[in-house]
Amino acid sequence: MTTAPHTASRPDASIDGRALRTVCGSFATGVTVITSGTGDDAAGTTVNSFTSVSLDPALVLICLHENSRLLPVIRSSGGFVVNFLTRRQEPVAWAFAGRNTARLAETPHHRTGNGLPVLSDALGHLECRVATEYEGGDHSILLGQVVGLGAPADQEDPLLFFQGAMRELGEPVPAHGR
Ligand SMILES: Cc1cc2nc3c(=O)[nH]c(=O)nc-3n(C[C@H](O)[C@H](O)[C@H](O)COP(=O)(O)O)c2cc1C
Protein backbone atom coordinates (compact mmCIF):
# COMPACT_ATOMS: atom_id res chain seq x y z
CA MET A 1 0.00 0.00 0.00
CA THR A 2 1.32 3.47 -0.87
CA THR A 3 0.67 6.73 0.92
CA ALA A 4 -0.17 9.84 -1.08
CA PRO A 5 2.70 12.34 -0.75
CA HIS A 6 0.45 15.15 0.47
CA THR A 7 -0.82 13.22 3.52
CA ALA A 8 1.20 13.45 6.73
CA SER A 9 0.10 10.25 8.46
CA ARG A 10 3.28 9.27 10.28
CA PRO A 11 2.08 7.93 13.64
CA ASP A 12 5.40 8.76 15.30
CA ALA A 13 5.44 12.40 14.15
CA SER A 14 4.73 15.05 16.77
CA ILE A 15 1.53 16.81 15.88
CA ASP A 16 1.42 20.56 15.56
CA GLY A 17 -1.42 21.98 17.65
CA ARG A 18 -2.46 24.52 15.04
CA ALA A 19 -2.62 21.82 12.33
CA LEU A 20 -4.65 19.60 14.67
CA ARG A 21 -7.10 22.42 15.32
CA THR A 22 -7.39 23.14 11.57
CA VAL A 23 -8.04 19.53 10.63
CA CYS A 24 -10.51 19.03 13.51
CA GLY A 25 -12.25 22.18 12.22
CA SER A 26 -13.34 20.15 9.20
CA PHE A 27 -15.61 18.16 11.53
CA ALA A 28 -18.84 20.19 11.53
CA THR A 29 -20.55 20.51 14.92
CA GLY A 30 -23.38 22.31 16.60
CA VAL A 31 -22.56 25.06 19.10
CA THR A 32 -23.38 25.03 22.82
CA VAL A 33 -22.94 27.40 25.72
CA ILE A 34 -22.20 25.52 28.94
CA THR A 35 -23.62 27.33 31.95
CA SER A 36 -23.09 26.66 35.64
CA GLY A 37 -23.11 28.31 39.06
CA THR A 38 -26.04 28.52 41.45
CA GLY A 39 -25.43 32.07 42.71
CA ASP A 40 -23.40 35.16 41.82
CA ASP A 41 -20.72 32.88 40.35
CA ALA A 42 -23.04 31.90 37.45
CA ALA A 43 -21.08 31.87 34.18
CA GLY A 44 -21.05 30.45 30.66
CA THR A 45 -18.54 29.27 28.06
CA THR A 46 -18.97 28.43 24.36
CA VAL A 47 -18.19 24.76 23.69
CA ASN A 48 -18.45 22.44 20.69
CA SER A 49 -16.90 19.36 22.32
CA PHE A 50 -20.34 18.09 23.39
CA THR A 51 -21.09 14.40 22.75
CA SER A 52 -24.03 12.27 23.78
CA VAL A 53 -22.59 9.11 25.35
CA SER A 54 -25.27 6.77 26.74
CA LEU A 55 -29.06 6.57 26.82
CA ASP A 56 -29.40 4.25 29.82
CA PRO A 57 -28.03 5.66 32.02
CA ALA A 58 -28.42 9.10 30.38
CA LEU A 59 -24.86 10.38 30.01
CA VAL A 60 -23.24 13.12 27.92
CA LEU A 61 -19.75 14.63 27.93
CA ILE A 62 -18.02 17.93 27.35
CA CYS A 63 -14.32 18.83 27.35
CA LEU A 64 -13.13 22.01 29.06
CA HIS A 65 -9.63 23.51 28.99
CA GLU A 66 -7.82 23.12 32.32
CA ASN A 67 -7.61 26.93 32.57
CA SER A 68 -11.29 27.50 31.86
CA ARG A 69 -12.85 29.83 34.41
CA LEU A 70 -15.97 27.66 34.26
CA LEU A 71 -14.23 24.53 35.64
CA PRO A 72 -14.08 25.65 39.30
CA VAL A 73 -17.67 26.87 39.03
CA ILE A 74 -18.78 23.44 37.81
CA ARG A 75 -16.72 21.63 40.47
CA SER A 76 -18.25 23.81 43.16
CA SER A 77 -21.88 23.48 42.01
CA GLY A 78 -21.51 19.81 40.94
CA GLY A 79 -23.43 20.38 37.73
CA PHE A 80 -23.73 22.17 34.40
CA VAL A 81 -26.27 22.90 31.69
CA VAL A 82 -25.64 22.25 27.97
CA ASN A 83 -27.52 24.91 25.95
CA PHE A 84 -27.85 24.15 22.21
CA LEU A 85 -27.73 27.43 20.28
CA THR A 86 -30.07 28.48 17.50
CA ARG A 87 -28.93 30.08 14.23
CA ARG A 88 -30.00 33.44 15.66
CA GLN A 89 -27.68 33.08 18.68
CA GLU A 90 -24.37 33.57 16.85
CA PRO A 91 -23.73 36.80 18.84
CA VAL A 92 -24.29 34.80 22.04
CA ALA A 93 -21.78 32.16 20.87
CA TRP A 94 -19.07 34.78 20.28
CA ALA A 95 -19.96 36.65 23.48
CA PHE A 96 -19.22 33.52 25.55
CA ALA A 97 -16.01 32.62 23.66
CA GLY A 98 -12.59 34.08 24.33
CA ARG A 99 -11.00 35.45 27.46
CA ASN A 100 -13.45 38.28 28.22
CA THR A 101 -16.65 36.27 28.13
CA ALA A 102 -20.02 37.95 28.48
CA ARG A 103 -21.64 38.20 31.84
CA LEU A 104 -24.53 35.77 32.14
CA ALA A 105 -26.58 38.56 33.70
CA GLU A 106 -26.66 40.26 30.28
CA THR A 107 -28.16 37.19 28.53
CA PRO A 108 -31.79 36.10 29.02
CA HIS A 109 -31.77 33.10 31.32
CA HIS A 110 -33.74 31.34 34.00
CA ARG A 111 -32.85 28.76 36.67
CA THR A 112 -33.54 25.05 36.91
CA GLY A 113 -35.04 23.66 40.10
CA ASN A 114 -31.47 22.99 41.24
CA GLY A 115 -30.54 26.63 40.68
CA LEU A 116 -28.43 26.19 37.52
CA PRO A 117 -28.78 28.81 34.75
CA VAL A 118 -30.49 27.94 31.43
CA LEU A 119 -30.30 30.24 28.38
CA SER A 120 -33.97 31.01 27.78
CA ASP A 121 -33.69 31.37 23.96
CA ALA A 122 -31.72 28.15 23.36
CA LEU A 123 -32.93 25.44 20.98
CA GLY A 124 -32.87 23.01 23.88
CA HIS A 125 -30.93 22.23 27.03
CA LEU A 126 -29.66 19.32 29.13
CA GLU A 127 -29.14 19.78 32.86
CA CYS A 128 -26.34 17.51 34.09
CA ARG A 129 -24.87 16.41 37.39
CA VAL A 130 -21.13 15.70 37.11
CA ALA A 131 -20.77 11.90 37.21
CA THR A 132 -17.00 11.71 36.66
CA GLU A 133 -14.19 14.05 35.68
CA TYR A 134 -11.36 12.54 33.62
CA GLU A 135 -8.00 14.03 32.73
CA GLY A 136 -7.62 14.52 28.99
CA GLY A 137 -4.28 16.20 28.31
CA ASP A 138 -4.77 19.96 28.65
CA HIS A 139 -8.54 19.47 28.96
CA SER A 140 -10.87 17.93 31.55
CA ILE A 141 -13.46 15.50 30.24
CA LEU A 142 -16.66 15.98 32.21
CA LEU A 143 -19.09 13.09 32.07
CA GLY A 144 -22.52 14.39 33.02
CA GLN A 145 -25.60 12.48 34.14
CA VAL A 146 -28.63 14.13 32.57
CA VAL A 147 -31.12 15.07 35.30
CA GLY A 148 -33.36 17.46 33.35
CA LEU A 149 -34.01 18.57 29.80
CA GLY A 150 -36.15 20.76 27.57
CA ALA A 151 -36.45 21.80 23.93
CA PRO A 152 -38.82 24.78 23.87
CA ALA A 153 -37.40 26.25 20.63
CA ASP A 154 -36.95 23.07 18.59
CA GLN A 155 -38.67 24.68 15.58
CA GLU A 156 -35.61 26.92 15.18
CA ASP A 157 -32.61 26.10 12.97
CA PRO A 158 -29.37 25.25 14.79
CA LEU A 159 -26.12 27.23 14.81
CA LEU A 160 -23.24 25.25 13.27
CA PHE A 161 -19.45 25.56 13.49
CA PHE A 162 -17.23 24.51 10.58
CA GLN A 163 -13.67 25.49 9.61
CA GLY A 164 -13.49 28.29 12.17
CA ALA A 165 -16.74 30.00 11.19
CA MET A 166 -20.31 29.98 12.43
CA ARG A 167 -22.63 28.56 9.78
CA GLU A 168 -26.26 27.67 9.27
CA LEU A 169 -28.04 24.80 7.57
CA GLY A 170 -28.09 25.06 3.76
CA GLU A 171 -31.73 24.14 3.64
CA PRO A 172 -34.59 24.35 6.13
CA VAL A 173 -35.21 21.33 8.33
CA PRO A 174 -38.41 19.64 7.04
CA ALA A 175 -41.20 19.62 9.60
CA HIS A 176 -41.66 15.83 9.25
CA GLY A 177 -37.98 15.30 10.14
CA ARG A 178 -38.54 16.34 13.74
C1 LIG B 1 -17.15 27.35 18.42
C2 LIG B 1 -16.30 27.29 19.65
C3 LIG B 1 -16.16 26.09 20.34
C4 LIG B 1 -15.38 25.99 21.49
N1 LIG B 1 -15.30 24.79 22.15
C5 LIG B 1 -14.58 24.70 23.28
C6 LIG B 1 -14.53 23.46 24.00
O1 LIG B 1 -15.13 22.45 23.60
N2 LIG B 1 -13.82 23.44 25.15
C7 LIG B 1 -13.14 24.54 25.63
O2 LIG B 1 -12.51 24.44 26.69
N3 LIG B 1 -13.16 25.72 24.97
C8 LIG B 1 -13.88 25.82 23.81
N4 LIG B 1 -13.92 27.00 23.13
C9 LIG B 1 -13.17 28.15 23.66
C10 LIG B 1 -13.90 28.78 24.81
O3 LIG B 1 -15.18 29.26 24.45
C11 LIG B 1 -13.08 29.96 25.37
O4 LIG B 1 -11.75 29.62 25.51
C12 LIG B 1 -13.61 30.29 26.70
O5 LIG B 1 -14.77 31.04 26.51
C13 LIG B 1 -12.63 31.03 27.57
O6 LIG B 1 -13.31 31.41 28.73
P1 LIG B 1 -13.42 30.51 30.06
O7 LIG B 1 -12.12 30.65 30.76
O8 LIG B 1 -14.55 31.12 30.79
O9 LIG B 1 -13.69 29.10 29.66
C14 LIG B 1 -14.70 27.13 21.98
C15 LIG B 1 -14.83 28.36 21.29
C16 LIG B 1 -15.62 28.44 20.14
C17 LIG B 1 -15.75 29.76 19.43
Ligand as a Chemical Component Dictionary entry (heavy atoms), coordinates in Angstrom:
data_LIG
# 
_chem_comp.id                   LIG 
_chem_comp.type                 NON-POLYMER 
_chem_comp.pdbx_formal_charge   0 
_chem_comp.three_letter_code    LIG 
# 
loop_
_chem_comp_atom.comp_id 
_chem_comp_atom.atom_id 
_chem_comp_atom.alt_atom_id 
_chem_comp_atom.type_symbol 
_chem_comp_atom.charge 
_chem_comp_atom.model_Cartn_x 
_chem_comp_atom.model_Cartn_y 
_chem_comp_atom.model_Cartn_z 
_chem_comp_atom.pdbx_ordinal 
LIG C1  C1  C 0 -17.145 27.349 18.423 1  
LIG C2  C2  C 0 -16.296 27.290 19.652 2  
LIG C3  C3  C 0 -16.162 26.090 20.339 3  
LIG C4  C4  C 0 -15.375 25.988 21.494 4  
LIG N1  N1  N 0 -15.302 24.788 22.147 5  
LIG C5  C5  C 0 -14.584 24.696 23.283 6  
LIG C6  C6  C 0 -14.530 23.459 23.999 7  
LIG O1  O1  O 0 -15.126 22.454 23.595 8  
LIG N2  N2  N 0 -13.823 23.437 25.150 9  
LIG C7  C7  C 0 -13.139 24.540 25.635 10 
LIG O2  O2  O 0 -12.505 24.442 26.686 11 
LIG N3  N3  N 0 -13.164 25.717 24.972 12 
LIG C8  C8  C 0 -13.876 25.822 23.813 13 
LIG N4  N4  N 0 -13.924 27.004 23.133 14 
LIG C9  C9  C 0 -13.170 28.155 23.661 15 
LIG C10 C10 C 0 -13.896 28.781 24.814 16 
LIG O3  O3  O 0 -15.181 29.265 24.447 17 
LIG C11 C11 C 0 -13.076 29.959 25.372 18 
LIG O4  O4  O 0 -11.745 29.617 25.512 19 
LIG C12 C12 C 0 -13.610 30.290 26.701 20 
LIG O5  O5  O 0 -14.770 31.044 26.509 21 
LIG C13 C13 C 0 -12.627 31.030 27.573 22 
LIG O6  O6  O 0 -13.310 31.413 28.730 23 
LIG P1  P1  P 0 -13.418 30.507 30.062 24 
LIG O7  O7  O 0 -12.120 30.650 30.765 25 
LIG O8  O8  O 0 -14.551 31.123 30.792 26 
LIG O9  O9  O 0 -13.689 29.095 29.662 27 
LIG C14 C14 C 0 -14.696 27.134 21.976 28 
LIG C15 C15 C 0 -14.830 28.356 21.290 29 
LIG C16 C16 C 0 -15.616 28.436 20.142 30 
LIG C17 C17 C 0 -15.750 29.756 19.432 31 
# 
loop_
_chem_comp_bond.comp_id 
_chem_comp_bond.atom_id_1 
_chem_comp_bond.atom_id_2 
_chem_comp_bond.value_order 
_chem_comp_bond.pdbx_ordinal 
LIG C1  C2  SING 1  
LIG C2  C3  SING 2  
LIG C2  C16 DOUB 3  
LIG C3  C4  DOUB 4  
LIG C4  N1  SING 5  
LIG C4  C14 SING 6  
LIG N1  C5  DOUB 7  
LIG C5  C6  SING 8  
LIG C5  C8  SING 9  
LIG C6  O1  DOUB 10 
LIG C6  N2  SING 11 
LIG N2  C7  SING 12 
LIG C7  O2  DOUB 13 
LIG C7  N3  SING 14 
LIG N3  C8  DOUB 15 
LIG C8  N4  SING 16 
LIG N4  C9  SING 17 
LIG N4  C14 SING 18 
LIG C9  C10 SING 19 
LIG C10 O3  SING 20 
LIG C10 C11 SING 21 
LIG C11 O4  SING 22 
LIG C11 C12 SING 23 
LIG C12 O5  SING 24 
LIG C12 C13 SING 25 
LIG C13 O6  SING 26 
LIG O6  P1  SING 27 
LIG P1  O7  DOUB 28 
LIG P1  O8  SING 29 
LIG P1  O9  SING 30 
LIG C14 C15 DOUB 31 
LIG C15 C16 SING 32 
LIG C16 C17 SING 33 
# 
